[in-house]
Amino acid sequence: MLPAVLAIEAFDRGLDIVALTDHNNGRNLPAFSEACSIVGICGIYGMEVNTIEEVHMLSLFETLDEAMDFNEYLETTLPRFKHSSKLFGDQMIVDLEGNEIGQLDMSLYGASSLSVEKLVEQVNHRGGMIIPAHVDRPSDSLLANLGFIPDLPYSAIEAIRIPCEADVHGKTVVQGSDAHYIEHIGRRFCYAEVEQVGFQHLRKAFLLGNVSYR
């Protein structure tokens, strides 16, 4: 799924805020940023980081520069295995129009050396939002891999099912598409009560619990 396609489809499906969170990397965020500006939706720049515990965590940033700075750090924490296109497909870096401008030789398939706690610390220190992804999914989640949700300073907690049958330590539970294919865009979402559309207003809505669901 090309970054520009994500922005266009999100707009067509009535989403006001959408994040691109590729697995363990943010090199396609520049194209996504351009697309969001053209389409006229609020783009959030992120990565779905796979921690050393094999837990997926959404690491989100307000600006492209902040996200790319974090991505540079994240790449230093990934295992130094050469990517196999034959096994996992191409790891393309593309421009706004979807033209290939590079390939990532380093494998993004494995886990970062960052623990959940260390990742939370790093993202918060950089002014981002950190959200445990799909905590109630039977794989790659806090509940599946740890059996509980550690009490850490998350910005929110993402769940597939509402209500979330877990101790979320008073954090706001949100829903997102977790879209890997075009048809998945907008399959799950939530409403945030905000003064205006934007990263900081979304953060405030999560903090105050001003979130509702379909």
Secondary structure, 3 states (H helix, E strand, C coil): CCHHHHHHHHHHCCCCEEEEEEECCCCCHHHHHHHHHHHCCEEEEEEEEECCCCCEEEEEECCHHHHHHHHHHHHCCCCCCECCHHHHCCCEEECCCCCEEEECCECCCCCCCCCHHHHHHHHHHCCCEEEECCCCCCCCCHHHHCCCCCCCCCCCEECCCCCCCCCCCCCCEECCCCCCCHHHCCCCCEEECCCCCCHHHHHHHHHHCCEEEC
